[in-house]
Amino acid sequence: MHKFDPKHIEKLDNPTRRKYMPPFKTLEKFGLKLKGIGTFLDIGCGIGYFTIPAAKILSNGKAIGIDIQQEMLDHAKERAHDVENIEFKLSREYEIPINDCIVDYALLSNVLHEIEDKKRLIEEIKRVLKSNGKIFIIEWKKIDTNYGPPVEHRISDYYVIDLMKDLGLKLTEQIEVSPHHYGLIFAKNVVE
C-alpha cells in the first residue's frame, strides 16, 4: 500500500502539477462554478491544493479540508490564512469529523489508491453527502510515468467505477484531468 510521505510535501504544489492539473481549471472541469454555493469536502486535502481554490470558487459556500496528518493541515491553514469560508479538520482514515448529509461535493484527489478498505471510506463519504451530492475522484492512470506512485499501486478507472456502482453510486461523467490522471464524477441517490 503506497502512502504519501509528508517529507515530500514540496511535490504537492510544484510547476509540473500546476501545468498538468491547475487547481481552478480542474475544479471547473468537475462543475464548480464561480460565486457558487454549497459545501465542498476535500478528503486527504494535504496542503489545500484544491481546498483553497474551491473556497474561492464557492464564494457563497464553504470548503472543508480534512487530513489524517496534522503536519499537512498546518501547511494548509498557513496557505489559507486570508480565506474566510474555509475550515481544516484532523480526521481518522475512516471517520470524517462532520455531520450527516451536509456535503454537496466530496473530492478524493490521488487518495483512493492509498486506502486499504476503500468500501468503508466510500460508505463514510456517503454518510456526509447530501442526497444528489457528488463525489469527484481524481486518480493516477494505471500507466508508467516518471513520477507518482508505482504503477502496481495505482487503480484503474474501471475498478473505481465498479466499486462505486457496487456501493450504489451512479457514474455521471468521466473527465480527462491530465495525461497522467483520470477524473470521475459519481452522484448519490440519483433517480433515473
JOTANOR-V21042 format. One record per residue. NEAR is the number of other C-alpha atoms within 10 Angstrom. Layout:
near->(NEAR/NEAR)
This chain:
near->(10/14/11/14/7/13/8/8/15/9/13/16/13/10/11/11/13/13/10/14/17/18/18/19/13/20/20/13/14/21/12/19/15/15/12/16/16/18/23/27/31/24/23/24/27/26/24/28/20/22/30/28/20/29/27/20/21/21/20/14/18/22/28/23/28/27/22/19/17/15/15/20/23/15/14/22/19/11/14/20/10/10/15/12/18/23/19/22/18/18/18/12/18/17/13/21/12/15/10/14/14/17/25/20/25/25/24/20/21/19/18/21/20/16/15/12/11/16/15/15/17/18/15/16/23/24/17/21/25/19/16/16/21/25/29/23/23/23/23/28/18/18/13/14/13/6/8/14/19/14/13/11/15/21/17/15/20/8/10/18/18/12/15/20/13/11/15/15/22/21/19/12/12/16/16/13/21/17/11/17/20/18/22/20/22/24/23/19/15/14/6/4)
